């Protein structure tokens, strides 16, 4: 059957037991849309009215798009023009895009953006991606390739309309990222930007295949940064330290690039917020992208080894804690947290100076760093505030 991998419900922060502080997140289950209210936090929608949706499109979306095109064609064909009237008209030759314009950026990047068609054993869908290297490596979302299940066919459609079969090189469900490869050479590749350099208000451009409509371009601004976003459900979750944008992102945009004004990739479009009461998944101007800096590290590791690492500190978190911060319910022996002197009952309130309001924000803040990095953790114990330096451990991205 054909299905859509979204909307995915937002978990109540993190699972009841959160091993290694950063819970391993299996592939997002691409089941029929299930609407679950968000617990609003830091401006992420209105409680009970907004859900987060992974944006993979159903194949049927392509049919809908084609049908719309045919209807439009039929209307055009029935129109008539009087031959006795000649109105002035510009010549057919197109002028080159203006320097620095959206059109110029798109003209340069569009050949590197692809549509991804997934034909699994029990479900099918489509998403987007972009060429990382000219020898065939392509980056997309894990929840796109997750539609394959235990088998199926994965195809890539390029901007020129040609098609090639692809294979999965590796995935990291915790970050909702996957690298796939096609057997082609000399492909045009994107230029990666630096997500640490983005500012709220910067202009951005999203390219992808919403509802199967390949090569769709939308534009907007960066609405927020460091937005903690959780997608997934039923014990499966990806935690994203997201770049928020008002550029229109819809089902099928998953895995496509979010570009800066210079045409560099600053994020990977992954999720949207949608109104729970509408029963439909579509853009309401709240889209979320994975920062390219995290994606770059993970893609490099997958290409080199087929696997990638997820940073951990080695704790479990108390899911029902109602105070501000993330309360530790378990500290694993010989873990990074244990070595740093953290104890059960400690409440982490900041990471590298970034405020931590709940368990989800702690997971997101940790995953915004690399394994082996040192982070400064601020925590409360017995009514007093303390700090400790923690050297992050790691676990396999495969979970």
C-alpha positions as CSV (number, residue, x, y, z in Angstrom):
1,X,0.0,0.0,0.0
2,X,1.0,3.6,-0.4
3,X,1.6,5.5,2.8
4,X,2.9,8.7,4.3
5,X,5.5,8.8,7.0
6,X,3.9,11.6,9.0
7,X,2.7,13.2,11.0
8,X,4.8,11.6,13.6
9,X,3.7,12.3,17.2
10,X,5.9,14.1,19.7
11,X,6.8,12.1,22.7
12,X,6.4,13.4,26.2
13,X,10.0,14.5,26.3
14,X,11.9,11.1,26.3
15,X,11.0,7.5,27.0
16,X,10.4,6.4,30.6
17,X,13.9,4.9,30.7
18,X,16.5,6.8,28.7
19,X,19.7,4.7,28.6
20,X,23.0,6.5,27.9
21,X,21.2,9.9,28.3
22,X,20.7,9.9,24.5
23,X,18.1,7.2,23.8
24,X,18.8,5.3,20.6
25,X,16.1,6.0,18.1
26,X,15.1,3.3,15.6
27,X,13.8,4.1,12.1
28,X,10.7,6.2,12.2
29,X,7.7,4.0,11.6
30,X,6.0,5.2,8.4
31,X,2.4,4.4,9.4
32,X,-0.8,6.1,8.7
33,X,-0.9,9.6,10.3
34,X,-1.5,9.6,14.0
35,X,-2.2,13.0,15.6
36,X,-1.0,13.5,19.1
37,X,-0.9,16.9,20.8
38,X,2.4,18.6,21.5
39,X,3.2,19.6,25.1
40,X,4.1,23.2,24.2
41,X,7.6,24.2,25.1
42,X,9.6,27.3,24.2
43,X,7.1,28.6,21.7
44,X,6.6,25.3,19.8
45,X,3.0,25.7,19.0
46,X,-0.1,25.8,21.1
47,X,-0.6,22.9,23.5
48,X,-3.1,20.5,22.1
49,X,-3.3,22.0,18.7
50,X,0.1,21.3,16.9
51,X,1.9,18.1,16.0
52,X,5.3,17.5,14.4
53,X,5.2,15.6,11.1
54,X,8.0,13.9,9.4
55,X,7.7,15.0,5.8
56,X,7.8,12.0,3.5
57,X,5.2,12.1,0.8
58,X,3.0,9.3,-0.3
59,X,3.4,8.2,-4.0
60,X,-0.2,9.1,-4.5
61,X,0.8,12.7,-4.1
62,X,2.5,12.5,-7.4
63,X,-0.7,11.3,-9.1
64,X,-2.5,14.2,-7.6
65,X,0.1,16.6,-8.9
66,X,0.0,15.2,-12.4
67,X,-3.8,15.2,-12.3
68,X,-3.8,18.9,-11.4
69,X,-1.5,19.5,-14.3
70,X,-3.7,17.7,-16.8
71,X,-6.8,19.6,-15.6
72,X,-4.9,22.8,-16.1
73,X,-3.9,21.7,-19.6
74,X,-7.4,20.9,-20.5
75,X,-8.5,24.4,-19.5
76,X,-5.8,25.9,-21.5
77,X,-6.7,23.9,-24.6
78,X,-10.3,25.1,-24.6
79,X,-9.3,28.8,-24.6
80,X,-9.3,30.8,-27.8
81,X,-7.4,33.9,-28.9
82,X,-8.7,36.4,-31.5
83,X,-6.3,36.6,-34.4
84,X,-7.3,40.2,-35.1
85,X,-5.7,41.6,-32.0
86,X,-1.9,41.7,-31.4
87,X,-0.8,42.7,-27.9
88,X,2.8,43.7,-27.2
89,X,4.9,40.8,-25.6
90,X,8.5,40.3,-24.5
91,X,10.7,38.1,-26.7
92,X,10.9,34.4,-25.8
93,X,14.6,34.5,-25.0
94,X,15.1,34.3,-21.2
95,X,17.5,36.7,-19.6
96,X,20.1,35.2,-17.2
97,X,19.0,35.3,-13.5
98,X,20.0,38.4,-11.7
99,X,23.2,38.2,-9.6
100,X,22.4,37.2,-6.0
101,X,18.8,36.4,-6.8
102,X,16.9,33.3,-5.7
103,X,16.7,32.3,-9.4
104,X,20.5,32.4,-9.6
105,X,20.9,30.2,-6.5
106,X,18.3,27.7,-7.7
107,X,19.8,27.5,-11.2
108,X,23.2,26.5,-9.6
109,X,21.9,24.0,-7.0
110,X,18.8,22.4,-8.6
111,X,20.9,19.9,-10.7
112,X,22.2,18.5,-7.3
113,X,18.8,17.9,-5.8
114,X,17.1,14.6,-6.3
115,X,13.7,12.9,-5.7
116,X,13.8,9.6,-3.9
117,X,11.2,6.9,-4.7
118,X,10.8,4.1,-2.2
119,X,8.9,0.9,-3.1
120,X,8.9,-1.2,0.0
121,X,7.4,-4.7,0.5
122,X,4.4,-3.3,2.4
123,X,4.5,0.4,1.7
124,X,5.7,3.1,-0.7
125,X,6.6,6.7,-0.6
126,X,8.8,9.5,-1.8
127,X,11.2,12.1,-0.4
128,X,14.1,14.3,-1.4
129,X,17.8,14.3,-1.2
130,X,20.9,16.0,-2.5
131,X,24.3,14.9,-4.0
132,X,27.1,15.1,-1.4
133,X,29.8,13.8,-3.7
134,X,30.2,13.5,-7.4
135,X,30.8,9.7,-7.2
136,X,27.1,9.0,-6.2
137,X,26.7,9.6,-2.5
138,X,23.4,11.3,-1.6
139,X,22.1,12.5,1.8
140,X,18.5,12.2,2.9
141,X,16.4,11.5,6.0
142,X,16.4,8.1,7.7
143,X,12.6,8.1,7.7
144,X,12.6,8.3,3.9
145,X,14.7,5.1,3.4
146,X,12.9,3.6,6.4
147,X,9.9,2.9,4.2
148,X,12.0,0.1,2.6
149,X,11.5,-2.0,5.7
150,X,13.3,-5.4,5.3
151,X,13.4,-5.1,1.5
152,X,12.2,-3.3,-1.5
153,X,13.5,-1.0,-4.2
154,X,15.1,2.4,-3.8
155,X,15.3,4.7,-6.8
156,X,16.7,8.2,-7.4
157,X,15.3,10.6,-10.0
158,X,17.6,13.4,-11.1
159,X,16.6,16.9,-12.2
160,X,17.1,16.0,-15.8
161,X,14.5,13.2,-15.5
162,X,16.9,10.3,-15.6
163,X,16.5,7.6,-13.0
164,X,19.0,5.3,-11.2
165,X,18.7,2.5,-8.6
166,X,20.2,3.2,-5.2
167,X,21.4,1.3,-2.1
168,X,21.5,2.4,1.5
169,X,25.1,3.0,2.7
170,X,24.2,3.6,6.3
171,X,21.7,5.4,8.6
172,X,21.6,7.2,11.9
173,X,18.0,7.1,13.2
174,X,18.9,9.2,16.2
175,X,19.6,12.2,13.9
176,X,17.1,11.1,11.2
177,X,19.8,10.9,8.6
178,X,20.8,8.4,5.9
179,X,23.3,8.2,3.1
180,X,22.4,6.3,-0.1
181,X,24.5,5.7,-3.2
182,X,23.9,5.4,-6.9
183,X,26.3,3.9,-9.5
184,X,27.1,7.2,-11.3
185,X,30.1,9.4,-11.7
186,X,30.6,13.1,-12.3
187,X,27.4,14.2,-10.6
188,X,27.0,17.8,-9.6
189,X,27.3,18.1,-5.9
190,X,26.2,20.7,-3.4
191,X,28.4,23.0,-1.3
192,X,28.0,22.6,2.4
193,X,27.7,25.7,4.5
194,X,28.2,26.1,8.3
195,X,25.1,26.0,10.5
196,X,26.9,27.8,13.3
197,X,27.0,30.9,11.0
198,X,23.2,31.2,10.6
199,X,21.2,34.0,12.2
200,X,17.5,34.4,12.8
201,X,16.2,36.5,9.9
202,X,18.6,35.1,7.3
203,X,17.0,34.4,3.9
204,X,16.8,30.7,3.1
205,X,15.6,28.6,0.2
206,X,14.1,25.0,0.3
207,X,14.2,22.7,-2.6
208,X,12.6,19.3,-2.8
209,X,9.7,17.2,-4.1
210,X,6.6,17.9,-2.0
211,X,3.8,15.6,-3.0
212,X,6.0,14.2,-5.7
213,X,6.3,17.5,-7.5
214,X,10.1,17.4,-8.2
215,X,12.2,20.6,-8.2
216,X,9.8,22.6,-6.1
217,X,11.4,25.8,-4.7
218,X,10.1,27.8,-1.8
219,X,11.8,30.7,0.1
220,X,11.6,32.3,3.5
221,X,13.7,33.2,6.5
222,X,15.3,31.4,9.5
223,X,12.6,31.8,12.1
224,X,14.6,30.3,15.1
225,X,17.7,28.3,15.9
226,X,18.4,25.6,18.5
227,X,14.7,24.6,18.5
228,X,14.4,21.2,20.3
229,X,12.1,19.0,18.1
230,X,11.2,15.4,18.6
231,X,9.7,13.3,15.8
232,X,8.5,9.7,16.1
233,X,6.3,7.7,18.4
234,X,5.7,4.3,19.9
235,X,9.2,4.2,21.4
236,X,10.8,5.4,18.2
237,X,12.1,9.0,18.2
238,X,14.6,11.3,16.5
239,X,15.8,14.3,18.5
240,X,16.7,17.4,16.4
241,X,18.4,20.6,17.4
242,X,16.5,22.2,14.6
243,X,16.7,25.2,12.4
244,X,13.2,26.6,12.2
245,X,12.0,28.2,8.9
246,X,8.9,29.7,7.5
247,X,9.8,28.5,4.0
248,X,7.0,26.2,2.9
249,X,7.9,22.6,3.6
250,X,5.4,19.8,2.9
251,X,5.3,16.0,2.7
252,X,7.9,14.9,0.2
253,X,10.4,17.7,1.1
254,X,12.1,15.3,3.6
255,X,15.8,15.1,3.0
256,X,16.0,18.1,0.7
257,X,18.4,21.0,1.3
258,X,17.7,24.2,3.1
259,X,20.0,26.8,1.4
260,X,21.4,30.1,2.5
261,X,21.5,33.1,0.2
262,X,24.8,31.9,-1.3
263,X,23.4,28.6,-2.3
264,X,25.2,26.6,0.5
265,X,23.4,23.9,2.4
266,X,22.7,25.0,6.0
267,X,20.2,22.3,6.9
268,X,18.3,19.2,5.8
269,X,14.5,19.6,5.8
270,X,13.0,17.0,8.1
271,X,9.8,17.9,9.8
272,X,6.9,20.3,10.0
273,X,4.4,21.4,12.7
274,X,0.8,21.0,11.6
275,X,-2.5,21.6,13.2
276,X,-3.8,18.5,14.9
277,X,-7.5,19.4,14.4
278,X,-7.2,19.7,10.6
279,X,-6.6,16.0,9.9
280,X,-4.1,17.0,7.2
281,X,-0.3,17.3,7.1
282,X,0.8,20.5,5.4
283,X,2.8,23.7,5.8
284,X,1.7,26.3,8.3
285,X,5.0,28.1,8.1
286,X,6.7,26.1,10.8
287,X,9.3,23.8,9.2
288,X,12.4,22.3,10.8
289,X,15.8,21.3,9.4
290,X,18.7,19.3,10.8
291,X,21.7,21.6,11.1
292,X,24.3,20.8,8.4
293,X,27.2,20.6,10.8
294,X,25.8,17.6,12.5
295,X,24.8,16.0,9.2
296,X,28.3,16.6,7.8
297,X,29.9,14.6,10.6
298,X,27.5,11.8,10.4
299,X,27.6,11.6,6.6
300,X,31.4,11.5,6.6
301,X,31.4,8.6,9.1
302,X,28.8,6.6,7.2
303,X,30.7,7.0,3.9
304,X,33.9,6.0,5.6
305,X,32.6,3.1,7.7
306,X,28.9,2.4,7.0
307,X,28.1,3.5,10.6
308,X,28.2,6.7,12.7
309,X,28.5,7.6,16.3
310,X,25.9,9.2,18.6
311,X,27.3,11.1,21.7
312,X,26.2,9.9,25.1
313,X,26.9,10.7,28.7
314,X,25.6,7.5,30.3
315,X,22.5,8.4,32.3
316,X,18.8,7.7,32.4
317,X,16.3,10.5,32.9
318,X,13.2,10.8,35.0
319,X,10.4,11.3,32.5
320,X,7.8,12.6,35.0
321,X,10.0,15.2,36.6
322,X,7.9,18.4,36.7
323,X,10.6,20.9,37.7
324,X,12.9,22.9,35.4
325,X,15.8,20.8,34.1
326,X,16.5,17.1,33.4
327,X,16.6,14.9,36.5
328,X,18.9,11.8,36.5
329,X,17.3,8.6,37.5
330,X,20.3,6.4,36.8
331,X,24.1,6.9,36.2
332,X,25.8,4.1,34.4
333,X,29.0,2.8,36.0
334,X,32.2,3.8,34.2
335,X,30.2,6.2,32.0
336,X,31.1,9.8,31.1
337,X,28.6,11.1,33.6
338,X,30.0,8.9,36.4
339,X,33.6,10.0,35.6
340,X,32.4,13.6,35.9
341,X,30.9,13.0,39.3
342,X,27.2,13.2,38.4
343,X,24.9,11.3,40.7
344,X,21.3,10.0,40.7
345,X,19.0,12.8,41.7
346,X,21.1,15.6,40.1
347,X,19.1,18.0,37.9
348,X,20.9,19.2,34.9
349,X,20.0,22.8,34.1
350,X,22.5,23.9,31.4
351,X,24.9,22.5,28.9
352,X,27.7,24.8,27.7
353,X,25.6,27.7,29.1
354,X,22.5,26.6,27.1
355,X,19.5,26.4,29.5
356,X,18.0,23.0,29.8
357,X,14.2,23.1,30.7
358,X,13.4,19.4,30.3
359,X,14.7,15.9,29.3
360,X,14.2,16.5,25.6
361,X,16.3,19.6,25.6
362,X,19.2,17.7,27.4
363,X,19.2,15.0,24.7
364,X,19.1,17.6,21.9
365,X,21.9,19.7,23.5
366,X,24.2,16.6,23.9
367,X,23.6,15.5,20.4
368,X,24.6,18.9,19.1
369,X,28.2,18.0,20.0
370,X,30.6,15.3,18.8
371,X,31.6,12.2,20.6
372,X,34.9,12.8,22.5
373,X,34.1,16.5,23.0
374,X,34.2,18.1,26.5
375,X,31.0,19.9,27.6
376,X,30.3,21.9,30.7
377,X,27.3,20.7,32.6
378,X,25.5,22.8,35.2
379,X,23.4,20.9,37.6
380,X,21.6,21.3,41.0
381,X,22.3,19.0,43.9
382,X,20.9,19.5,47.4
383,X,19.7,23.0,46.6
384,X,23.0,24.2,45.3
385,X,24.2,24.8,41.7
386,X,27.4,23.1,40.6
387,X,29.3,22.6,37.3
388,X,31.3,19.7,35.9
389,X,33.2,19.0,32.7
390,X,32.0,15.9,30.9
391,X,33.9,14.1,28.1
392,X,31.2,12.7,25.8
393,X,31.1,9.0,25.1
394,X,29.6,7.4,22.0
395,X,27.3,4.7,20.8
396,X,26.6,3.3,17.3
397,X,24.3,5.3,15.2
398,X,22.5,2.1,14.3
399,X,21.2,1.8,17.8
